[in-house]
Amino acid sequence: MSALVDVSVLRWLPTAGVDVAMVRGAVAGLVAAVPGSVLDVNVAADGRTVGLQVASVAALSVWFDLVGWASGAVSSRDGGGLAWHVRLPMLPGLPGVRVELTAVSGEFEVLPRTALVRAMCPWMPQRWALEDREAAAWARRAA
């Protein structure tokens, strides 16, 4: 018999307890959804929060596309680069559990042209268009 943790004090969660063993099992299935993308898994002792450290922004983009909708944020890091955070919507296999994914990008890392980057960095499409125009101009010049 698995231990239940009472989470009734939190309004956004169901009033029933969270089965931590069930959460761990569901997380294993979730991690298998995007093979090789997760570097580290952290399940809170009460089973209410699951943190997944993702290998790269490209891998995080796959997660973002997979769920269809997610909220996220990006912030600068002290050592340069960006810290990326994506919170998945409530998942059917994990009722009342918050799943948060994080990734980091280096200061000079080229960001992938994905929906995640477009959503979190609204200046990137303009930068990509400029890069495309410059590449086309160089290609014309070389021809």
The 8 nearest C-alpha neighbors of each residue, nearest first, counted from 0:
[[1, 2, 3, 20, 18, 21, 19, 4],
 [2, 0, 20, 3, 18, 19, 21, 4],
 [1, 3, 18, 4, 0, 19, 20, 17],
 [4, 2, 18, 16, 17, 5, 1, 19],
 [3, 5, 16, 17, 45, 6, 2, 18],
 [6, 4, 16, 7, 3, 15, 17, 14],
 [5, 7, 8, 16, 9, 4, 14, 15],
 [6, 8, 14, 9, 5, 15, 13, 10],
 [9, 7, 6, 10, 14, 5, 12, 11],
 [8, 10, 7, 11, 12, 6, 14, 13],
 [9, 11, 12, 8, 7, 13, 14, 6],
 [12, 10, 9, 13, 95, 14, 7, 8],
 [11, 13, 95, 10, 9, 14, 6, 7],
 [14, 12, 15, 95, 11, 7, 10, 6],
 [13, 15, 7, 12, 6, 16, 5, 8],
 [14, 16, 13, 7, 17, 5, 6, 12],
 [17, 15, 5, 4, 3, 6, 18, 14],
 [16, 18, 4, 3, 19, 46, 15, 5],
 [17, 19, 3, 21, 20, 22, 16, 2],
 [18, 20, 46, 22, 21, 17, 23, 45],
 [21, 19, 23, 22, 18, 24, 1, 2],
 [20, 22, 24, 18, 19, 23, 25, 17],
 [23, 21, 19, 25, 20, 24, 26, 18],
 [22, 24, 26, 20, 21, 25, 19, 27],
 [25, 23, 21, 27, 26, 22, 20, 28],
 [24, 26, 22, 28, 27, 23, 21, 29],
 [25, 27, 29, 23, 28, 24, 22, 30],
 [28, 26, 24, 30, 25, 29, 31, 23],
 [29, 27, 31, 25, 26, 30, 32, 24],
 [28, 30, 26, 32, 31, 27, 25, 33],
 [31, 29, 27, 32, 28, 26, 33, 37],
 [30, 32, 28, 34, 29, 33, 27, 35],
 [33, 31, 29, 30, 34, 28, 62, 65],
 [32, 34, 31, 36, 30, 35, 62, 61],
 [35, 33, 31, 36, 32, 30, 37, 29],
 [34, 36, 37, 33, 38, 31, 54, 30],
 [35, 37, 54, 53, 34, 58, 33, 38],
 [38, 36, 53, 52, 39, 35, 54, 51],
 [39, 37, 52, 53, 54, 36, 40, 51],
 [38, 40, 52, 37, 51, 41, 53, 50],
 [41, 39, 51, 50, 52, 42, 38, 49],
 [40, 42, 50, 49, 43, 51, 39, 48],
 [43, 41, 49, 46, 48, 50, 44, 40],
 [44, 42, 46, 45, 48, 49, 47, 41],
 [43, 45, 46, 42, 19, 47, 48, 4],
 [46, 44, 43, 47, 4, 19, 17, 48],
 [45, 47, 19, 43, 44, 48, 42, 17],
 [48, 46, 96, 45, 97, 43, 95, 49],
 [49, 47, 97, 43, 96, 46, 98, 42],
 [48, 50, 42, 98, 41, 99, 97, 43],
 [51, 49, 41, 99, 40, 100, 98, 42],
 [50, 52, 100, 40, 39, 53, 99, 101],
 [53, 51, 39, 101, 38, 37, 100, 102],
 [52, 54, 37, 102, 36, 38, 55, 101],
 [55, 53, 36, 38, 37, 102, 58, 52],
 [56, 54, 58, 57, 102, 53, 59, 103],
 [55, 57, 59, 58, 60, 102, 104, 103],
 [56, 58, 60, 55, 59, 111, 61, 110],
 [59, 57, 61, 55, 60, 56, 36, 54],
 [58, 60, 56, 62, 61, 57, 53, 55],
 [61, 59, 63, 57, 58, 62, 115, 56],
 [60, 62, 58, 64, 59, 63, 65, 57],
 [61, 63, 65, 59, 60, 64, 66, 58],
 [62, 64, 60, 61, 65, 66, 59, 115],
 [65, 63, 61, 67, 62, 66, 60, 114],
 [66, 64, 62, 63, 67, 61, 68, 60],
 [67, 65, 68, 64, 63, 62, 69, 87],
 [68, 66, 64, 65, 63, 69, 62, 88],
 [69, 67, 66, 63, 88, 70, 87, 64],
 [70, 68, 87, 88, 86, 63, 71, 85],
 [71, 69, 86, 85, 87, 68, 72, 88],
 [72, 70, 85, 84, 86, 69, 73, 119],
 [71, 73, 84, 83, 119, 85, 74, 70],
 [72, 74, 83, 82, 84, 119, 81, 71],
 [75, 73, 82, 81, 76, 83, 72, 84],
 [74, 76, 81, 80, 82, 77, 79, 73],
 [75, 77, 79, 81, 78, 80, 82, 74],
 [76, 78, 79, 75, 80, 81, 74, 82],
 [77, 79, 76, 80, 106, 75, 105, 81],
 [80, 78, 106, 76, 77, 105, 81, 75],
 [106, 79, 81, 105, 104, 76, 75, 78],
 [80, 82, 75, 104, 76, 74, 103, 83],
 [81, 83, 103, 74, 73, 75, 102, 76],
 [82, 84, 73, 102, 101, 103, 72, 81],
 [85, 83, 101, 72, 71, 100, 73, 82],
 [84, 86, 71, 100, 99, 70, 87, 101],
 [87, 85, 99, 70, 69, 98, 71, 100],
 [86, 88, 69, 98, 99, 85, 89, 70],
 [89, 87, 69, 90, 86, 68, 70, 97],
 [90, 88, 87, 94, 91, 97, 96, 95],
 [89, 91, 93, 92, 88, 94, 87, 96],
 [92, 90, 93, 94, 89, 95, 88, 96],
 [93, 91, 90, 94, 25, 22, 89, 26],
 [92, 94, 90, 91, 96, 95, 22, 25],
 [95, 93, 96, 91, 92, 90, 89, 13],
 [94, 96, 12, 13, 93, 97, 47, 89],
 [97, 95, 47, 93, 94, 48, 98, 89],
 [96, 98, 48, 47, 49, 99, 95, 89],
 [99, 97, 49, 87, 86, 48, 50, 96],
 [98, 100, 86, 50, 85, 49, 87, 51],
 [101, 99, 51, 85, 84, 50, 52, 86],
 [100, 102, 84, 52, 83, 53, 85, 51],
 [103, 101, 83, 53, 55, 52, 56, 82],
 [104, 102, 82, 81, 83, 55, 105, 56],
 [103, 105, 81, 80, 108, 82, 56, 106],
 [106, 104, 80, 108, 107, 79, 81, 103],
 [80, 105, 107, 79, 108, 104, 81, 78],
 [108, 106, 105, 109, 80, 104, 79, 110],
 [109, 107, 105, 106, 110, 104, 80, 111],
 [108, 110, 107, 111, 105, 104, 106, 112],
 [109, 111, 108, 112, 56, 116, 57, 104],
 [112, 110, 113, 57, 109, 116, 56, 60],
 [113, 111, 110, 116, 114, 117, 127, 124],
 [114, 112, 115, 116, 111, 117, 60, 57],
 [113, 115, 117, 116, 118, 60, 112, 64],
 [116, 114, 118, 113, 60, 117, 119, 63],
 [115, 117, 119, 113, 118, 120, 114, 112],
 [118, 116, 114, 120, 115, 121, 119, 113],
 [119, 117, 115, 116, 120, 114, 121, 113],
 [118, 120, 116, 117, 121, 115, 72, 73],
 [119, 121, 117, 122, 116, 123, 118, 73],
 [122, 120, 123, 117, 119, 118, 124, 116],
 [123, 121, 120, 125, 124, 126, 117, 127],
 [122, 124, 126, 125, 121, 120, 127, 117],
 [125, 123, 127, 126, 122, 128, 117, 121],
 [124, 126, 128, 123, 127, 122, 129, 121],
 [125, 127, 123, 129, 124, 128, 130, 122],
 [128, 126, 130, 124, 129, 125, 123, 131],
 [127, 129, 131, 125, 126, 130, 124, 132],
 [128, 130, 126, 132, 127, 131, 133, 125],
 [131, 129, 127, 133, 128, 132, 134, 126],
 [132, 130, 128, 134, 129, 133, 127, 135],
 [133, 131, 135, 129, 134, 130, 136, 128],
 [132, 134, 136, 130, 135, 131, 129, 137],
 [135, 133, 131, 137, 136, 132, 130, 138],
 [134, 136, 138, 132, 133, 137, 131, 139],
 [137, 135, 133, 139, 138, 134, 132, 140],
 [136, 138, 140, 134, 135, 139, 141, 133],
 [137, 139, 135, 141, 140, 136, 134, 142],
 [140, 138, 136, 142, 137, 141, 135, 134],
 [139, 141, 137, 138, 142, 136, 135, 134],
 [140, 142, 138, 139, 137, 136, 135, 134],
 [141, 139, 140, 138, 137, 136, 135, 134]]
